[in-house]
Amino acid sequence: MSLTPPRAVGLVAGRRTLIRLAASLVAVAAGLGGVAVRAAAAEPFDLRIHPDSTSRYVRGGGDASLDFCTTEPAYTTIEVHDASGALVTRIRDDEFNAYACDFTYYLEEWDLLDDQGSPVPAGLYTVTFRARSESGATDVETVQIGVYWDEPAHYSIPQVILIDQPFEVEIQLEPWFFELATVTDITLWCNDFRETSLVIGSVDGVGPDGRVSVPGDPAPCAPGDSALYCAMTWLDPFGFEHTWWCSHTTTFVAPIPTGLEIGLVYRYSWPEEHFFHLEGPADVSFCLSAAATVDAVVVDEAGTVVRALASGESFPASPCDSNPPDTVLTWDYRDEAGGLVPDGEYQVEMTATAQSGSEPPEVANRTLTWHVWNLSPGEWVRPVPGSVLSGSQTAEFHRTPGFDAQFPMTAYAGCSPIPGPSPRGDEPILSSWHAKLCPEGDTYVQGVVLFTDPLGGYHVDQTSIPVTIFHPVVQPTVGVGAEGDAGTTTVQVPVALSAPAPFDLEVSWEATSGTATAGSDFVAATGSVVFEAGQTTATVPVTIVGDDLVEGDEMVFVRFLEPDDARVAGLWGYGFAVIDDDDAGPTVRAGSTEVTETDGSTVAEVPLVLSEATTETVEVEWDAIANTAQPGSDFAGASGTAVFAPGETQTTVSIEILGDDVPEPRELAVIALRRATNAQVGGWLGLGFVHITDDD
């Protein structure tokens, strides 16, 4: 459905017709849903593509991000065409984007499917973005998306790696990928199962045959099963950087011990020194080079035993080069009496005694250092649990005094929050977010606190804050008032709120020319209307200037600008004030005509009829506007003023029909009558019609 802004038509009609027209426009807009409105930007209209959504290659099975913004609210269309120019799919179809670039990017994606839902073949595709602002300005941008589906390379990673011996990972690029991509580097690393990874090998580029051997030094890796990763960084023909990943669970084998040994299996345990904060429990999975009995105690900084984790328990031999056995000790941060231990540093002392029967028995020892820190990092002051939120919001986190000296942190909250600056010390941490990005109704916003301990360990503390998200909608409607012969009168334009708000809501408005002219028909004005908390109705006053001219009923556009706390519905955010003209006079109506298009040009004459003769000269302004026929290709755009001399009741207006030799269906051009002098504009919305029949 295509809607033309009322300003572009600029027609004058009878009072009832105008009222019906304004009411219909409001109803149509309500059916289309709320349309966001914002004052036009001062900068030239521009369509911008996000830097991460420029031309690039994308692997099938994923999505191609097509994020964009416009410098003012606009209607946008996004189409994908293949290399032959055929339309593959349409992602947006003249959809309205309410926000300008200074607020956010619109997030769009292409799922690499055609309009039938089938995966597209590998190849190069052109994505065309078209934008049209409310003022009629346009802009077009294109990007290219290369699609590939096949695995770009194959690799070979050893199943078992000896920690004291170097190894190699073999990678072979597929021929098509070798021709397409420029490989910049390949990196190997193993994960020590904390928040960091250990780089153990790298190489720049690949050989002339697309094959490369990446050497690795496994010495930094922990014994046991671990993830060995490789990452290949490459540039596509557009210069866009990508990373291809490969990984494999590999067993890292330590040198075989000569006697009894306690080993840690990092895949299932914390490192030998670790901070624990609001986390639990603390587990250690260990291995033994021979069957043994194990004693393990937790000791505080004064050397006092706080808790026994194992007392003479028997465990079988469990070499660290095999899958980890079920040999786990757990501490829940409680002492023998069941109370939580105070914050501080604790030692976990483990002793294993071999069950071989030799005298004296073999003994192995291991000590772990665990830091316990249960102090809360702070609390969320905003948003307040149970509050009703709309519009821009600021989340506020108050830190526990002194906490940041131990753990540097950041904090943010919201549906789509923006982490704010994180000053050190005890100052509050603020982050901004917008309730419009949250679903309406009862929901939760997430408060997230991130902090790092002195050992580099990474911690996350999350809180769900119950709130109610409220998206009120402002709905302008139609007001009607008599013009009068002199002085001024006031037309009240009603405006409604979709639901009572728990806060005062202020909405700005401006009264602008529609078919009525500012200064002579009404007083141009701006202002604001306030819905007090709980109020759902209000009115906007429009001052009407009276006269004794015969000019027909006229319309004032009242545009409502979107506030931060609500959305504006209606047609482009407009309400309408209809001026009821009370000065009688003759009526001008436009008729219709038929014309056959030739290969050259011809002239169409549209009849105008005055309802009765008058002693005054009658003038009426008109425009030729598009319908199915388009100006410039089907007819020459034109406008003018038709004149009825005193006593005349008939005249015509002429437009030039442009011929061609292209077969076309029957088309329609429209003559729109606007302001009349000494008469009123009548007929169906003041319109006349030219029916164009094709001769090809």
N, C-alpha and C positions, 0 to 999 in steps of 0.2 A: 504494500500500500504506500503510495507516495502522497505526502502532504505538502502543500505550498504555504509558506508563511503568509498570514493575513496581509502583511504590509505589501507583498508582491501583487496581490489582487487589487486592493485599494478600491473596492466597489462600494456603491451607495445603494441602499434598498429601502423598502418600506419598513416601518417599525417592527411589525410582527416577524417579517423575514429576517431582519437583523438579530432580533432576540433569538429566533430559532437557530440562526447560523452560529451565534456566539455560544448558545447552550450546546449545540451539536459539537462544536470544536472542543468545548470543555469535556463533554461526554466521551468523544473519541480519544482525547488525551488521557482521560481517566482509564479507559480501556487499555491503552498502551502501557500504563504504569507510570510511576513517577519519573519525571525527566529532570535531571539535575541542571541547574542554571547558574551561571556565574558571569559576572561582568566581563566584557570583552577585554582581552589583554591589549596593552599598548603596542607591543612588538608585532612585527608582521606575522601573519599566520604561517605556521611551519609544522610539518609532520616529521617526527624524529624517531629513528630506530635505535634501540638500546645497543650499546657497544658490544654486548654479548650475543646480539641477534643479527649481526652482519653476515655477509656471505661466508659459507663454511660447508664442511662435509659432516654428515650425521649418519651414524650406523643404524640400520633397521632394527626395530624392536624398541627403540627409544623415541624421544620426541624432539622436534626442532623448535626451540623457543623463538617466538616472533613478538617480542615485547616492544611496545611503541608508546608514544605519547604525542599529543598535539598541544600547541601553545595556547589554545582556547578550546572550549567544548566543541565537539564536531561529530559528524557522522562518518564512519569508516567502513571500508570494504577491503577484505584481504582475499586474493585469489592466487591459486597455484596453477601454473601452466607447465607442460612438458617441453622438451626441446623443439617439438614441431609447432608449438604455440597453442596446442589444444588444452582446454580447461580440464584440470584434473580434479580440483575440489575448490569450494568456496568456504573459507573459514569464518569470515564475517561478511554480512550482507547489509550494508548501509545501517549499521548499528550505532547507537548514540554512545559516545564516551563523554562522561560528564566532567571529568577533572582535567585540568591543564597540566603541563609538564612540571610546573613548580610544585605539584602535589605528589604525583606518583606516576609510574609507568603502568600501562595496561598489560597484563600478563596473558599472552596468547600462545598456543602451541599447535603445531601440526604433528599429528600422530603417524605421519608417513603412510596414510591410507587415502585412497581415492574416494569419490563421492558415493561409491557403492560399498564402502567399508573394506575394500580389498587392499592388501599391501601393494605399494607402487613398485615398479621395477627399479633396479639400480640405474642411476643416471643423474643428469643435471636438470634441476627444475628452477623456474623463475617464480619468485613470490612478489606480487605487486600489491602495494599498500596504496589505497586512495582515500583521501580525507576531504571533507567539505564542511566548512564552519557554518555556524548559524547565519553569519553575514554573507555567505555565498562564496567566500574565498576557498580555493582548492589547492591541494598539493599532492604529489605522487612520489613514492619512493619504491625502489625494487632491490631485492637481494636474491642471491642464487644459493640454492641448497643442493649439495651433492649427496646422493643417497647410496650407501653401500650396505650389503647384507652379510657377506662372507667374512669369516675370521681372517684378519689381515696377516697373521703369522702363526707359525707352530713353534713349540718350544719343548725342550727336554730338560727336566730338573732331576737330579739324583734323589733316590728314595732315602738313602742313608748317607750322612756326611760326617766324617771324622773331624772333630773340632780342631785337631792339631795338624790337619792337612788341607791344602788349597783344593778347590774344585772349580768346575766350569758349568755354566748354563748355556745350552745351544739354542739359538733362535734363528729361524729361517723365514724370511718374508715371502709372501705369495707374490708371483710375478706382477699381477695387476696392481698390487699395493706398492711394490717397489717402484713402478713407473709413476704412481700418483703422488707418493708422500716423500717428504724429506725428513729423515730420522736425525734428530739432534743429539740424543743421548739415551742410554739404557742404564738403569740403576738396579742393583740388588740390595735387599736388606732382609734381616730377620727381626721378628717382633719379640721383645723381652717381656711382653704382657703387662706392661705398665702403659703410660701414655706416650712413650717415645719408641722410636724404631732405630735399629742399629744398621747403618749403611756398611755393607761388607763387600761391595764391588761396583764398578761402573765402567762404561766405555762410551766414546763419542762416535756416533755414526755407525754405518754398516759397510761391509765389503762390496765390491763391484757385482757380486753375484747375489746380493741380498741376504747373505749369511754372516752371522757373527757369533763368536764365542766370548761370553762375558766371564772373566775370572772373578772368583770370590774367595775371601779369606774368612772362614767361619769362626775364628778365634773369639770374637766378642759374643757369640751366640751361647745361650744357656743350654745345658744338656737336656735331652728329652725331645718329645714331639713339639715342633714349633712351625709357624707359618713362614715359608720362604717366599718372598714377593719379588717380582720384577716389574718395572715400569718403563715403558718405551715412550719417550716424548717425540712427537712428530708434527710437522707443519703441513697443512693441506695446500693446494694450489692458490688459495686466497690468503695464505699467511696466517690462518687461524691455528692456534696451538691445541693439540689433543694429547691425551695420555691413554695408551693401551696397557692393560694390566694382565699379569699372569701370576698365579700363586699355586702353591702346592704344600701340603703338610709333609714336612720332612723330619726325620729323626736325626737329631744331632747327638753324636756319641762322644762322650768324654773318654780320655785314656783309662784303661782298665786299672782299678786300684790294686795295690799289692796286699792290702789288709782290709779290716772292717772300715766302712765309710758310710756316713749319712749324707745323702744328697737331697737337694730340693728340686722338685719338678715344677717349673715355673708355670706350666700350663694350668695347673690346678692350685697354685698357692701364691701368696704375696711374696715380694722380694725380701731379702734378709733385713732390710731397714725400710720401714714404711710408716706413713701417718694414716691413722684411722679417724675419720670425723663423721659423726652421725651415720656411720655405715656399720654393717655387721653381717655375720660375725667375722672374726679374723681366722682364716683357715691356712694350714700349711699341709701340703701333700709332699711326702718324703719317700725316699727309696733307700734300701739297704743292700750292701754288697754281700751280706750273708744273713741268715736267720739270727734274730737277736731279741732280747727283751729291752724295752724302751722306758725310760723315765723322763718326764718333761714337766718343768715347773715354770710359773711366771713369777718374776722377782721385781720388786719396785726399786726406786733409785737408792733407798737405804739398805738394800740387800735383803729385805724381808720377803719370804715366800708369800705370795698373794693367793695363788691358785695352783693346784696340781692338775695337769692335763693328762698325764699318764703315769702309772706307778707299776713298774715291772710287767707291763703288758707285752705279750709275745707277738712278733711280726715275722712273716716269712721273708726270705731273701727276695729282693725286687730290684733287679739291675736298672739303672737309670737309662739304659739304651733300649728299653722295651716300653710298651704302653704303661702309663702310670697305674700302679696297683691301688687298691682301696686302703691306703695307709694315710689317714688324714687325722690331724689333731685340730680341735676347734676351741676358740676362746670367745666367750660372749661379753667380755669386759667386766665380768663380775668376780668378786672375791669368794672365798669358801663359804661365807655367810649368805651369799646371794645378792649382796649389794653392789651397785655400780662402783667401779674404782674411780678415784679422782683423776683429773687430767695429769699427764706427765709421761715420763719415759719408762718403759718396762723392758726387761730382758726375758726372752724365752730360752731357757737352758735345756738342751736335749742331750741325753746320754744313752748310748746303745751298748749293750754287753752281749758279745757273741755267744751263741748256744752250742759252739763246737765241742765243748768239754775240755779244751786245752787249759793248761795251768801255766801261768796265770791266764785268765780269759782276756781275749782282745776287747778293747773298749774304744769307742769313737764318741766325740763330742761335737756339738754344733750350737752356736748361740745366735739368736735373732734379736734385733732391736725393733720394738714396736712403740710408736708414739700414739697415745690416746688423747684426743681433744674433742670433748663433747659440748663445749660452749657454743651456744647458738650464734650464728653470724649476725643476726639482727632480726628485724621485723618489717613487714610491709605496712606503711602508713596509708598509702593510696595504691590501688583502689580500696575503698572501705568495704568489707564483706556485706552483702545484702543491698548495696547501693544501686540506683538506677542510673545508667550512663548513656550518653549520646554525644557525638561530636568529638573534638580533639581532647585527648586525655594526657595526663602526665603521671606516670607511676613513680612512687617515691619510697625508697628503701632506707631505713635508718639502721646503721651498723652498731653492733655492740661495741662500746668503747674499748679501744685497744685491739680489737680483733684483726683489723687490717694490718697491724704491725706484725702479726703472725702469718696471715694469709692474704696477700694482695688479691682483690676481687673486682668483679663487675657484676651488675645486676640489671635485669630488665623484666617487664611484665606487660601483658596485653595479648590480643589475638594475633597481631602481626607487629610486634614491638620493634623499636629501633633502639639498640643499646646506647645508653647515654654515656657521657664522659664519667670516668671513675676516679675522682680525686682520692689521693691517699689520706689517711687519717680517719677521723670520725664524722666527716661531713656526709650529709645525705647523698645518695646516688639517685639521679633522676633519669627517666627514659620516656620518650614520647610515643604515643600510639593513637589510633583513631578508631572510635567505636563503629564507624561506618563499615569497617572491614570485618566486623563480627556478625554472626547470625543474630537476628532479633529474638528476644525472649530470655528465659532463665538459662544461664550458662555459667561457665567458669573462665576466668582468665588465669594464665599461668604466670606465677612469679618465679623467676629462675635466678639463682645466685651461683656464680662460677668463681672458684678461687683455687690457688696453687699453694701447696705446702712448701716448706723450706727445702725439701728434697726434690722438688719438681713434680710431685704427684698432683694430679688434676682431680678436683672434686666438684660435684654438682648437688645443689640443694634446691628442690622444687616444691612450690606451694600452689595449691589450687584455691583461688579466691572466688567464692560464689557472688555473682552480680547478675543484674538484669539489664540487657541491652535494649534500648528503646530507639526506634527509627520513626519519629513522627513525620507525617506528610502534610504539607501545606497545599490546600486545594482552592485556587481562585475560582470565582464564578462570575455571574453577570448581574449588573445593576442597571436600572432604567429610570430616566427622569425627563420631565418636560423641559423644553428649551426656554420658553417665554420670549416676549418681544423686546425686553430690555433688562438691564441689570444682570445679576448672576443668581444661579441656583446651584444646589449641591446634589450630586448623584452619589449614593452610597454603594460601593462595590463590595458585596459580601465575600469573605474568605474564611475557610474552615480549617481546623486541625483534625487529623485523622483520629486522634485519641488524646485524652488529657495528659499533659506533661507535668511531671513533678517539679518543674522549674519554670521560671519565666522565659518565654521564647520571643525574641525580637526578629522581625522579618522586614527588610528594606524593600521599598517599591518605588516605581517611577511611572508617571502618567505621560504617555507619548502619543504622537499623532498616529491615528489609524486612517479612517476616512474623514474624521474631523481634524481641523487644523488648529494647532496650538496658537494662542493669541486671539484669533477671531472667533473660534468656537468653544474653546475651553482654556483653562489656565494650566500650562505645563508645570508640573510640580514633582518633587521627590519627598520621601518621608519614610517612616517606619511604623509598623503596627506591632503591638505587643500582646501576645497571649499570656496572660498571667497564669500562674500554676493552677491547673485544673480547668482552665477556660478552653473551649473548643471553637468559638465563633468570634468574629470581629469584622469590622468594615473599614474601608478606605474611602475618604471623601474626595470626589473629583468635582472641581468648580466649573460650572457651565456658564458660558457667556450668551445672553439672549440677543436676538435680532428679529427683524420682520421680513427676512429674505426667504424666498421659496427655494429650499435646497435639499429637502428630503431628510430622512433620519440618518444620523451619522454615528460613528463608533470611535471611542477613545480606547487605546490599548493601555492597560495597567500591568506592567511587568514586575513580577516579584523575584527578587534576587535570593539565591539559595543561601540560607544561614549555615553556620558550621554545625548546628545541632539538629538539622532537619533536611528533608528533601522537598523540592517543590514539584508538584504535579501540574496539570493543565497543559495547554498547548504552548510549548516553549516558555512555560512559566507565566503565561498571560491570563489576566482577568479582563473583563470588558465593561465599559460604561456606554450604554446606548442612549443617544440624545434624541428624544422624541420631538421632531419638528412639528410645530403647531401652525405653520403658515401654509395656507392652501394655495394650489396652483396646478397648471397642467403637468402631465407625466410624459417623459420620453422613454420609448421602448425600442430595443434593437431587435431586428428580425433575423432571418437566416437566408442563405443562398447556396446554390449548387454551382460548382465549376469543375470542368474537366481539365486535368493537367496535360500540357503538351510537352514536346521536347524543348520548347523555348520558354517564354514567359507569357503570362496572361494576367488580366486584372479581374478581381472579384469585387462586386459592389454589394455591400451589406445595407439593407434599407433601415432607416430610422424613422419612427412615426411619433408625432406629437399628438397627444390625446384630444387637444382642442386648439383652435386658433387663438392667438393673443395679440394685443397691440404692442407688446414688448418683444425685443430681440431675444431669442433663447439660444444659449450656447451650452454645449455639453462636451466635456473632455473624454477621450477614448484612447485605449491601448489595444494593439494586436498582441495576444499572448499565446503561448504554446498549449497544446493539448496533445493529441497523438501526432499532429504536424509540428515540426520544429522550425523556429526562426533561423534564417541563414541557409537552410538546406531545402525546406519545403515552401517557405514564404519569406518575404522581406519584412523584417521587423519594422513596425511603424507605430506612430501615435499622432494625435492631433486634436483639433477642436472642430466639431460640426456646428453649423449655424443655421437656425430657422429665422428667416426675416419675419417681420410682423405680418400675420395672416397666413404664413406657410405652415403646413402640417407634415410635410414629407421631405426627406433629404437622404443622402447616402454617404457612406465612408468607403474608401477604396484601399485594398491591399494588393500587392503584387505577388502572384503565385509563381514560384520558380520551378521550371520544368526539368525533367531528366529522362533518361531512357532505362531507368532501373524499375523492374516490376515491384510494385508496392501495394499494400491493401488500401482500402478507403481510409482517408485521414481527416482530422478535424482541427481547424484553427478557431480561436475564440476572440471576439471583440468585447472588451470590458468597458462599459460606460462608467465614468467616475463622476466628478462634481459637475452639476448643472447650475446655470444661472437663470433665474426667473422660471424655473421648472423643477420637477423632481425626477429622479431616475427610477423607473419602474421595470416591470418584466421580471423574469426569473433571475434574481441576483444581479440585474443590470447587464446580462450577457446576451450577445448575439453570436451566430455560428456560421462558419464557412465549411461546407462539406466538399472535400477534394476527392474526385474520382480519378484513378490512374488510367492512362491510355496505353500502358505497355503490357 
